[in-house]
Amino acid sequence: MKPTTMVRLWSLQNVFLLWLIRPKIVELTDDRCIVRVPLNWITRRRDIHAMYLGTLCMGADVAAGLISFKIVNERKVRVVFIFKDLKAEFLKRAEGDVVFTNNDGHVVQDLLRRALETGERQEATVHVTATVPSKLGEEPVAKFELTLSVKKKG
């Protein structure tokens, strides 16, 4: 199943708001995740024609968590992962489709390895950058730091 289809089906059952924003998984590997969220009538704040803050945070959440989800499903390991906190820096208005990039797959892999080895809860910070390539190229419109917390089940 394609990653975009997987995320949309999962979100339809579990996080309906995520399904509404229609994220598209551009790239998903053990090292990197790139997610695009379209700017449309659901995701746009009408008075300033820019993406809602909440939508930006949802895009960062998907980009930060999807690598963990992928690895856990592929390796069939039993862990629980949640985000402990989120820090966001909004730099410019997101006036187009937003691309969220997480290049911290190595951090996630190490975190999962430590959690499985120790059986204890482990935490690590994952960084996500949001850009609007159609308007600003690679210049960030927002930067996110999310603390991923992982613990082995049972």
mmCIF file of the C-alpha atoms, coordinates in Angstrom:
data_MODEL
# 
_entry.id   MODEL 
# 
loop_
_atom_site.group_PDB 
_atom_site.id 
_atom_site.type_symbol 
_atom_site.label_atom_id 
_atom_site.label_alt_id 
_atom_site.label_comp_id 
_atom_site.label_asym_id 
_atom_site.label_entity_id 
_atom_site.label_seq_id 
_atom_site.pdbx_PDB_ins_code 
_atom_site.Cartn_x 
_atom_site.Cartn_y 
_atom_site.Cartn_z 
_atom_site.occupancy 
_atom_site.B_iso_or_equiv 
_atom_site.pdbx_formal_charge 
_atom_site.auth_seq_id 
_atom_site.auth_comp_id 
_atom_site.auth_asym_id 
_atom_site.auth_atom_id 
_atom_site.pdbx_PDB_model_num 
ATOM 1   C CA . MET A 1 1   ? 0.000   0.000  0.000  1.00 0.00 ? 1   MET A CA 1 
ATOM 2   C CA . LYS A 1 2   ? 1.310   3.454  -0.870 1.00 0.00 ? 2   LYS A CA 1 
ATOM 3   C CA . PRO A 1 3   ? 2.300   5.631  2.118  1.00 0.00 ? 3   PRO A CA 1 
ATOM 4   C CA . THR A 1 4   ? -0.218  8.367  1.251  1.00 0.00 ? 4   THR A CA 1 
ATOM 5   C CA . THR A 1 5   ? -3.059  5.838  1.088  1.00 0.00 ? 5   THR A CA 1 
ATOM 6   C CA . MET A 1 6   ? -1.919  4.248  4.352  1.00 0.00 ? 6   MET A CA 1 
ATOM 7   C CA . VAL A 1 7   ? -1.867  7.617  6.161  1.00 0.00 ? 7   VAL A CA 1 
ATOM 8   C CA . ARG A 1 8   ? -5.248  8.671  4.791  1.00 0.00 ? 8   ARG A CA 1 
ATOM 9   C CA . LEU A 1 9   ? -6.943  5.377  5.721  1.00 0.00 ? 9   LEU A CA 1 
ATOM 10  C CA . TRP A 1 10  ? -5.393  5.413  9.195  1.00 0.00 ? 10  TRP A CA 1 
ATOM 11  C CA . SER A 1 11  ? -6.375  9.050  9.743  1.00 0.00 ? 11  SER A CA 1 
ATOM 12  C CA . LEU A 1 12  ? -9.934  8.436  8.529  1.00 0.00 ? 12  LEU A CA 1 
ATOM 13  C CA . GLN A 1 13  ? -10.345 5.957  11.400 1.00 0.00 ? 13  GLN A CA 1 
ATOM 14  C CA . ASN A 1 14  ? -8.173  7.590  14.065 1.00 0.00 ? 14  ASN A CA 1 
ATOM 15  C CA . VAL A 1 15  ? -7.605  11.323 13.503 1.00 0.00 ? 15  VAL A CA 1 
ATOM 16  C CA . PHE A 1 16  ? -10.330 12.664 11.236 1.00 0.00 ? 16  PHE A CA 1 
ATOM 17  C CA . LEU A 1 17  ? -8.872  16.199 11.195 1.00 0.00 ? 17  LEU A CA 1 
ATOM 18  C CA . LEU A 1 18  ? -5.694  14.801 9.663  1.00 0.00 ? 18  LEU A CA 1 
ATOM 19  C CA . TRP A 1 19  ? -7.756  13.138 6.925  1.00 0.00 ? 19  TRP A CA 1 
ATOM 20  C CA . LEU A 1 20  ? -9.404  16.500 6.175  1.00 0.00 ? 20  LEU A CA 1 
ATOM 21  C CA . ILE A 1 21  ? -6.102  18.263 5.408  1.00 0.00 ? 21  ILE A CA 1 
ATOM 22  C CA . ARG A 1 22  ? -5.192  15.595 2.792  1.00 0.00 ? 22  ARG A CA 1 
ATOM 23  C CA . PRO A 1 23  ? -1.449  15.121 3.427  1.00 0.00 ? 23  PRO A CA 1 
ATOM 24  C CA . LYS A 1 24  ? 0.557   13.575 0.591  1.00 0.00 ? 24  LYS A CA 1 
ATOM 25  C CA . ILE A 1 25  ? 3.667   11.556 1.412  1.00 0.00 ? 25  ILE A CA 1 
ATOM 26  C CA . VAL A 1 26  ? 6.277   12.695 -1.105 1.00 0.00 ? 26  VAL A CA 1 
ATOM 27  C CA . GLU A 1 27  ? 9.118   10.540 0.266  1.00 0.00 ? 27  GLU A CA 1 
ATOM 28  C CA . LEU A 1 28  ? 9.363   8.028  3.098  1.00 0.00 ? 28  LEU A CA 1 
ATOM 29  C CA . THR A 1 29  ? 12.532  6.102  3.937  1.00 0.00 ? 29  THR A CA 1 
ATOM 30  C CA . ASP A 1 30  ? 14.181  5.036  7.192  1.00 0.00 ? 30  ASP A CA 1 
ATOM 31  C CA . ASP A 1 31  ? 16.236  8.246  6.995  1.00 0.00 ? 31  ASP A CA 1 
ATOM 32  C CA . ARG A 1 32  ? 13.852  10.866 5.646  1.00 0.00 ? 32  ARG A CA 1 
ATOM 33  C CA . CYS A 1 33  ? 10.209  11.842 5.440  1.00 0.00 ? 33  CYS A CA 1 
ATOM 34  C CA . ILE A 1 34  ? 8.748   14.548 3.205  1.00 0.00 ? 34  ILE A CA 1 
ATOM 35  C CA . VAL A 1 35  ? 5.061   15.423 3.453  1.00 0.00 ? 35  VAL A CA 1 
ATOM 36  C CA . ARG A 1 36  ? 3.099   17.966 1.402  1.00 0.00 ? 36  ARG A CA 1 
ATOM 37  C CA . VAL A 1 37  ? -0.070  19.588 2.724  1.00 0.00 ? 37  VAL A CA 1 
ATOM 38  C CA . PRO A 1 38  ? -2.098  21.561 0.177  1.00 0.00 ? 38  PRO A CA 1 
ATOM 39  C CA . LEU A 1 39  ? -3.272  25.093 0.851  1.00 0.00 ? 39  LEU A CA 1 
ATOM 40  C CA . ASN A 1 40  ? -7.011  24.957 0.174  1.00 0.00 ? 40  ASN A CA 1 
ATOM 41  C CA . TRP A 1 41  ? -10.336 26.133 1.570  1.00 0.00 ? 41  TRP A CA 1 
ATOM 42  C CA . ILE A 1 42  ? -10.000 23.785 4.589  1.00 0.00 ? 42  ILE A CA 1 
ATOM 43  C CA . THR A 1 43  ? -6.364  24.569 5.472  1.00 0.00 ? 43  THR A CA 1 
ATOM 44  C CA . ARG A 1 44  ? -6.345  28.300 4.652  1.00 0.00 ? 44  ARG A CA 1 
ATOM 45  C CA . ARG A 1 45  ? -7.153  31.157 6.960  1.00 0.00 ? 45  ARG A CA 1 
ATOM 46  C CA . ARG A 1 46  ? -9.339  33.299 4.739  1.00 0.00 ? 46  ARG A CA 1 
ATOM 47  C CA . ASP A 1 47  ? -8.436  36.742 6.060  1.00 0.00 ? 47  ASP A CA 1 
ATOM 48  C CA . ILE A 1 48  ? -4.688  36.377 5.432  1.00 0.00 ? 48  ILE A CA 1 
ATOM 49  C CA . HIS A 1 49  ? -4.723  33.646 2.730  1.00 0.00 ? 49  HIS A CA 1 
ATOM 50  C CA . ALA A 1 50  ? -2.158  31.571 4.617  1.00 0.00 ? 50  ALA A CA 1 
ATOM 51  C CA . MET A 1 51  ? -2.193  28.131 6.225  1.00 0.00 ? 51  MET A CA 1 
ATOM 52  C CA . TYR A 1 52  ? -3.639  27.784 9.723  1.00 0.00 ? 52  TYR A CA 1 
ATOM 53  C CA . LEU A 1 53  ? -1.166  27.314 12.570 1.00 0.00 ? 53  LEU A CA 1 
ATOM 54  C CA . GLY A 1 54  ? -2.937  24.092 13.570 1.00 0.00 ? 54  GLY A CA 1 
ATOM 55  C CA . THR A 1 55  ? -2.577  22.679 10.066 1.00 0.00 ? 55  THR A CA 1 
ATOM 56  C CA . LEU A 1 56  ? 1.140   23.489 10.103 1.00 0.00 ? 56  LEU A CA 1 
ATOM 57  C CA . CYS A 1 57  ? 1.511   21.623 13.401 1.00 0.00 ? 57  CYS A CA 1 
ATOM 58  C CA . MET A 1 58  ? -0.361  18.615 11.982 1.00 0.00 ? 58  MET A CA 1 
ATOM 59  C CA . GLY A 1 59  ? 1.973   18.501 8.986  1.00 0.00 ? 59  GLY A CA 1 
ATOM 60  C CA . ALA A 1 60  ? 4.998   18.591 11.288 1.00 0.00 ? 60  ALA A CA 1 
ATOM 61  C CA . ASP A 1 61  ? 3.461   15.825 13.411 1.00 0.00 ? 61  ASP A CA 1 
ATOM 62  C CA . VAL A 1 62  ? 3.080   13.553 10.366 1.00 0.00 ? 62  VAL A CA 1 
ATOM 63  C CA . ALA A 1 63  ? 6.606   14.240 9.077  1.00 0.00 ? 63  ALA A CA 1 
ATOM 64  C CA . ALA A 1 64  ? 8.117   13.647 12.524 1.00 0.00 ? 64  ALA A CA 1 
ATOM 65  C CA . GLY A 1 65  ? 6.172   10.500 13.391 1.00 0.00 ? 65  GLY A CA 1 
ATOM 66  C CA . LEU A 1 66  ? 5.862   8.644  10.113 1.00 0.00 ? 66  LEU A CA 1 
ATOM 67  C CA . ILE A 1 67  ? 9.425   7.285  10.107 1.00 0.00 ? 67  ILE A CA 1 
ATOM 68  C CA . SER A 1 68  ? 8.749   5.653  13.505 1.00 0.00 ? 68  SER A CA 1 
ATOM 69  C CA . PHE A 1 69  ? 5.452   4.270  12.246 1.00 0.00 ? 69  PHE A CA 1 
ATOM 70  C CA . LYS A 1 70  ? 7.163   2.820  9.148  1.00 0.00 ? 70  LYS A CA 1 
ATOM 71  C CA . ILE A 1 71  ? 10.021  1.177  11.049 1.00 0.00 ? 71  ILE A CA 1 
ATOM 72  C CA . VAL A 1 72  ? 7.751   -0.271 13.751 1.00 0.00 ? 72  VAL A CA 1 
ATOM 73  C CA . ASN A 1 73  ? 5.391   -1.777 11.150 1.00 0.00 ? 73  ASN A CA 1 
ATOM 74  C CA . GLU A 1 74  ? 8.191   -3.201 8.989  1.00 0.00 ? 74  GLU A CA 1 
ATOM 75  C CA . ARG A 1 75  ? 10.103  -4.760 11.889 1.00 0.00 ? 75  ARG A CA 1 
ATOM 76  C CA . LYS A 1 76  ? 6.913   -5.874 13.635 1.00 0.00 ? 76  LYS A CA 1 
ATOM 77  C CA . VAL A 1 77  ? 8.145   -4.605 17.002 1.00 0.00 ? 77  VAL A CA 1 
ATOM 78  C CA . ARG A 1 78  ? 5.765   -3.715 19.803 1.00 0.00 ? 78  ARG A CA 1 
ATOM 79  C CA . VAL A 1 79  ? 6.383   -0.180 20.999 1.00 0.00 ? 79  VAL A CA 1 
ATOM 80  C CA . VAL A 1 80  ? 4.279   2.803  21.965 1.00 0.00 ? 80  VAL A CA 1 
ATOM 81  C CA . PHE A 1 81  ? 5.395   6.165  20.644 1.00 0.00 ? 81  PHE A CA 1 
ATOM 82  C CA . ILE A 1 82  ? 3.980   9.577  21.484 1.00 0.00 ? 82  ILE A CA 1 
ATOM 83  C CA . PHE A 1 83  ? 5.081   13.173 21.218 1.00 0.00 ? 83  PHE A CA 1 
ATOM 84  C CA . LYS A 1 84  ? 5.990   14.622 24.589 1.00 0.00 ? 84  LYS A CA 1 
ATOM 85  C CA . ASP A 1 85  ? 6.205   18.226 23.444 1.00 0.00 ? 85  ASP A CA 1 
ATOM 86  C CA . LEU A 1 86  ? 6.394   20.482 20.429 1.00 0.00 ? 86  LEU A CA 1 
ATOM 87  C CA . LYS A 1 87  ? 8.301   23.706 19.869 1.00 0.00 ? 87  LYS A CA 1 
ATOM 88  C CA . ALA A 1 88  ? 7.440   25.779 16.812 1.00 0.00 ? 88  ALA A CA 1 
ATOM 89  C CA . GLU A 1 89  ? 8.992   28.856 15.271 1.00 0.00 ? 89  GLU A CA 1 
ATOM 90  C CA . PHE A 1 90  ? 6.808   30.500 12.624 1.00 0.00 ? 90  PHE A CA 1 
ATOM 91  C CA . LEU A 1 91  ? 9.001   32.596 10.335 1.00 0.00 ? 91  LEU A CA 1 
ATOM 92  C CA . LYS A 1 92  ? 6.776   33.617 7.405  1.00 0.00 ? 92  LYS A CA 1 
ATOM 93  C CA . ARG A 1 93  ? 3.216   33.157 6.242  1.00 0.00 ? 93  ARG A CA 1 
ATOM 94  C CA . ALA A 1 94  ? 2.626   29.867 4.430  1.00 0.00 ? 94  ALA A CA 1 
ATOM 95  C CA . GLU A 1 95  ? 0.833   31.164 1.330  1.00 0.00 ? 95  GLU A CA 1 
ATOM 96  C CA . GLY A 1 96  ? 1.018   27.986 -0.763 1.00 0.00 ? 96  GLY A CA 1 
ATOM 97  C CA . ASP A 1 97  ? 1.263   24.205 -0.452 1.00 0.00 ? 97  ASP A CA 1 
ATOM 98  C CA . VAL A 1 98  ? 3.604   23.432 2.441  1.00 0.00 ? 98  VAL A CA 1 
ATOM 99  C CA . VAL A 1 99  ? 6.341   20.791 2.314  1.00 0.00 ? 99  VAL A CA 1 
ATOM 100 C CA . PHE A 1 100 ? 7.436   19.357 5.673  1.00 0.00 ? 100 PHE A CA 1 
ATOM 101 C CA . THR A 1 101 ? 10.877  17.730 5.728  1.00 0.00 ? 101 THR A CA 1 
ATOM 102 C CA . ASN A 1 102 ? 12.281  15.488 8.462  1.00 0.00 ? 102 ASN A CA 1 
ATOM 103 C CA . ASN A 1 103 ? 15.883  14.377 7.902  1.00 0.00 ? 103 ASN A CA 1 
ATOM 104 C CA . ASP A 1 104 ? 16.266  12.880 11.405 1.00 0.00 ? 104 ASP A CA 1 
ATOM 105 C CA . GLY A 1 105 ? 15.623  9.244  10.535 1.00 0.00 ? 105 GLY A CA 1 
ATOM 106 C CA . HIS A 1 106 ? 18.950  8.263  12.102 1.00 0.00 ? 106 HIS A CA 1 
ATOM 107 C CA . VAL A 1 107 ? 17.772  9.826  15.385 1.00 0.00 ? 107 VAL A CA 1 
ATOM 108 C CA . VAL A 1 108 ? 14.520  7.842  15.244 1.00 0.00 ? 108 VAL A CA 1 
ATOM 109 C CA . GLN A 1 109 ? 16.334  4.582  14.440 1.00 0.00 ? 109 GLN A CA 1 
ATOM 110 C CA . ASP A 1 110 ? 18.707  5.077  17.382 1.00 0.00 ? 110 ASP A CA 1 
ATOM 111 C CA . LEU A 1 111 ? 15.790  5.948  19.666 1.00 0.00 ? 111 LEU A CA 1 
ATOM 112 C CA . LEU A 1 112 ? 13.900  2.776  18.737 1.00 0.00 ? 112 LEU A CA 1 
ATOM 113 C CA . ARG A 1 113 ? 17.047  0.668  19.166 1.00 0.00 ? 113 ARG A CA 1 
ATOM 114 C CA . ARG A 1 114 ? 17.638  2.098  22.672 1.00 0.00 ? 114 ARG A CA 1 
ATOM 115 C CA . ALA A 1 115 ? 14.004  1.586  23.689 1.00 0.00 ? 115 ALA A CA 1 
ATOM 116 C CA . LEU A 1 116 ? 14.037  -2.042 22.540 1.00 0.00 ? 116 LEU A CA 1 
ATOM 117 C CA . GLU A 1 117 ? 17.398  -2.791 24.188 1.00 0.00 ? 117 GLU A CA 1 
ATOM 118 C CA . THR A 1 118 ? 16.641  -1.219 27.561 1.00 0.00 ? 118 THR A CA 1 
ATOM 119 C CA . GLY A 1 119 ? 12.888  -1.761 27.807 1.00 0.00 ? 119 GLY A CA 1 
ATOM 120 C CA . GLU A 1 120 ? 12.757  1.741  29.309 1.00 0.00 ? 120 GLU A CA 1 
ATOM 121 C CA . ARG A 1 121 ? 11.102  4.853  27.928 1.00 0.00 ? 121 ARG A CA 1 
ATOM 122 C CA . GLN A 1 122 ? 13.511  6.763  25.677 1.00 0.00 ? 122 GLN A CA 1 
ATOM 123 C CA . GLU A 1 123 ? 13.209  10.274 24.240 1.00 0.00 ? 123 GLU A CA 1 
ATOM 124 C CA . ALA A 1 124 ? 14.784  12.199 21.378 1.00 0.00 ? 124 ALA A CA 1 
ATOM 125 C CA . THR A 1 125 ? 14.156  15.464 19.563 1.00 0.00 ? 125 THR A CA 1 
ATOM 126 C CA . VAL A 1 126 ? 13.120  15.328 15.908 1.00 0.00 ? 126 VAL A CA 1 
ATOM 127 C CA . HIS A 1 127 ? 13.441  18.424 13.697 1.00 0.00 ? 127 HIS A CA 1 
ATOM 128 C CA . VAL A 1 128 ? 11.025  19.304 10.905 1.00 0.00 ? 128 VAL A CA 1 
ATOM 129 C CA . THR A 1 129 ? 11.344  22.212 8.485  1.00 0.00 ? 129 THR A CA 1 
ATOM 130 C CA . ALA A 1 130 ? 8.357   23.625 6.596  1.00 0.00 ? 130 ALA A CA 1 
ATOM 131 C CA . THR A 1 131 ? 8.826   25.326 3.225  1.00 0.00 ? 131 THR A CA 1 
ATOM 132 C CA . VAL A 1 132 ? 6.587   26.700 0.478  1.00 0.00 ? 132 VAL A CA 1 
ATOM 133 C CA . PRO A 1 133 ? 8.607   25.871 -2.663 1.00 0.00 ? 133 PRO A CA 1 
ATOM 134 C CA . SER A 1 134 ? 6.152   27.548 -5.050 1.00 0.00 ? 134 SER A CA 1 
ATOM 135 C CA . LYS A 1 135 ? 6.594   30.935 -3.342 1.00 0.00 ? 135 LYS A CA 1 
ATOM 136 C CA . LEU A 1 136 ? 9.850   30.900 -1.354 1.00 0.00 ? 136 LEU A CA 1 
ATOM 137 C CA . GLY A 1 137 ? 11.916  27.989 -2.648 1.00 0.00 ? 137 GLY A CA 1 
ATOM 138 C CA . GLU A 1 138 ? 13.833  26.321 0.182  1.00 0.00 ? 138 GLU A CA 1 
ATOM 139 C CA . GLU A 1 139 ? 13.464  29.253 2.598  1.00 0.00 ? 139 GLU A CA 1 
ATOM 140 C CA . PRO A 1 140 ? 11.729  27.945 5.751  1.00 0.00 ? 140 PRO A CA 1 
ATOM 141 C CA . VAL A 1 141 ? 8.334   29.301 6.742  1.00 0.00 ? 141 VAL A CA 1 
ATOM 142 C CA . ALA A 1 142 ? 8.427   27.368 10.028 1.00 0.00 ? 142 ALA A CA 1 
ATOM 143 C CA . LYS A 1 143 ? 10.748  25.160 12.065 1.00 0.00 ? 143 LYS A CA 1 
ATOM 144 C CA . PHE A 1 144 ? 9.576   22.524 14.520 1.00 0.00 ? 144 PHE A CA 1 
ATOM 145 C CA . GLU A 1 145 ? 11.198  20.488 17.270 1.00 0.00 ? 145 GLU A CA 1 
ATOM 146 C CA . LEU A 1 146 ? 9.148   17.554 18.541 1.00 0.00 ? 146 LEU A CA 1 
ATOM 147 C CA . THR A 1 147 ? 10.235  15.299 21.394 1.00 0.00 ? 147 THR A CA 1 
ATOM 148 C CA . LEU A 1 148 ? 9.426   11.716 20.473 1.00 0.00 ? 148 LEU A CA 1 
ATOM 149 C CA . SER A 1 149 ? 8.979   9.372  23.428 1.00 0.00 ? 149 SER A CA 1 
ATOM 150 C CA . VAL A 1 150 ? 9.163   5.607  22.836 1.00 0.00 ? 150 VAL A CA 1 
ATOM 151 C CA . LYS A 1 151 ? 8.663   2.639  25.150 1.00 0.00 ? 151 LYS A CA 1 
ATOM 152 C CA . LYS A 1 152 ? 8.646   -1.083 24.447 1.00 0.00 ? 152 LYS A CA 1 
ATOM 153 C CA . LYS A 1 153 ? 5.245   -2.738 24.970 1.00 0.00 ? 153 LYS A CA 1 
ATOM 154 C CA . GLY A 1 154 ? 4.983   -5.594 27.446 1.00 0.00 ? 154 GLY A CA 1 
# 
